Each structure stands twice: as C-alpha cells, then as structure tokens.
Amino acid sequence: MAVAVRSSATAEDLPEASFAGQQDTYLNIRGEQAVLEAVKRCWASLWTARAMAYRARQNIAPDEVALAVVIQELVFADAAGVMFTANPVTGRLDELMITAAWGLGEAIVSGAVTPDTITVSKSTQRPVRRKRPKKRSMTVRTETSTSEQPVPERLKKAQVLNNARVKELARLGLAIEELYARPMDIEWTLAGGKFAIVQARPVTALPEPPLDWPVPAPKVMLARGSFAEFLPDPVSPLFGTLAVPLAGKASLAMMRNIGGIDDPDSYLVAVVNGYVISVLK
C-alpha cells in the first residue's frame, strides 16, 4: 500500500499562523523501511532553516514546539487542489475560491503549476469567474516516489472541474466551514470520480472584505494584483501619499510603451482602507 508521510507540528494550523509547507511531506512511500526513513526526515524537518526562521517571525520559542508524523493512505488523485471558503484575494465572505490542477496536489502546493482558479458564489455554489491557464506539468506517482511530467495534450487547456464538480466541492467546503465556524483553507483530491478532503486549516491571511470600503471610482474592479501583490500588509500614510502615486504613474507609462494604452483611468493604483489596491475598469 502506498502512503503519504506528513508532518503535524504543535504550532501548525493556528488561526494566526498556518505554518503551511514549513515542515516536510513525502508522498507515495511504500514498504516499512521507506516509511521509517520518511518519518525520520519529517521529524528532522522541524529544524530546517526555513521552519526555524518562520517560528522566529511568529515569536514561537524552539522549546515550545513539537512534531508528530501522520501516515495516511495515499489518494491516487486524478486531480487535486485547494479551496478557500472565503475569497483570499478580495476578502469577500460570500465567495469561495477553488484552485485545481491535474495529478497530485503537490504541483499546486509547490508552485510548479499554474492551476485553474474558480471563484464561486456561496449562495448558488456556481462559478462566477474562471481562469483556465494552459497547464504544462503535473505531479504523478512513480514506483517509489513522485515526479513532474508533461500534461497530456488533450488536458492542457481542458477545465479540471466542470460546473457539477464545482458545486459538489463547494458544498463540502461550506459544510467544513460551518463545522469550524470560520473561513477554512482546504486541500482536496478527486480520484475515480469521488472527492476526498485531505486537510483543512483556518485561513490566516484574509484582507478586510471590500464591501464597505470607499471605492476610488464607480463601476470598477478592485484587485490585489500587480504592484499590490508585493505589499500584503497595510501601508503607512507617507508611503500611500508618496510611493503609491509614483507606482501608478510608472505602471501607466509601461502600459503606454508596451501595449499602446493611453487612458489614465484604465488602471489605477490606490490605497483603500489602508491596503494598496489595483483598480481596473
């Protein structure tokens, strides 16, 4: 039987700090000796530079943390992804966001693939927006581990989840959110036509929902993209009044030079409720 050997630290999945990806996970492990070796590597990953630096940033003392190793039966996923039961980009609580890719979920977690992104209305469980990039690689099982392989040509531009699958997965997400009474970050797999939930943790980085924010212009879309992606935290008043206008002017100049777009109102960078926001018409 193939298993996943996963780390579970005492300071992990906290409401204020997820520790996502800080300790190690090993997939498609077979045989007693291979499992024992993976367990040792999981324990050792508590003391990698990455994990220690993260704990230091969260003010968690080294002697306050311990790690258990969870061994789970591996789901041979045809597709996998992550579901947020609140929109992590805009902060809207009436929307879910689902990412989906072919193969095992490791490709998404590691950033090896740009997945489909589906924004879903909670009230109808139907997609309201879809982004479907060309998917070039996928994580698949090998005899003893996993590897990255090219996505078959017929699947590169195909949507991973149709509307019926989206609705089914959204209902699972809403049930989990109701159980924990807070927005959740959920890892899911699809194998043999059936969904499995492999992990759920609280969402720890959710911006204030924009519904009551002052909007810089009517009928616009607010996004945490472009220049705003590099500023996840609220900015100081000095930065907002000095640096943000300069960034907006530079962005417009680039759009004019590269795309021939010369409408100063087509793209704005503004500070909304303390956060830097891209304003798109």
Secondary structure, 3 states (H helix, E strand, C coil): CCEEEEEEECCCCECCECCCCCCCEEEEECCHHHHHHHHHHHHHHHHCHHHHHHHHHCCCCHHHCCEEEEEEECCCCCEEEEEECCCCCCCCCCEEEEEEEEEECHHHHCCCCCCEEEEEECCCCCEEEEECCCCCEEEEECCCCEEEEECCHHHCCCCCCCHHHHHHHHHHHHHHHHHHCCCEEEEEEEECCEEEEEEEEECCCCCCCHHHCCCCCCCCEEECCHHHHHCCCCCCHHHHHHHHHHHHHHHHHHHHHHHCCCCCCCEEEEEECCEEEEEEC
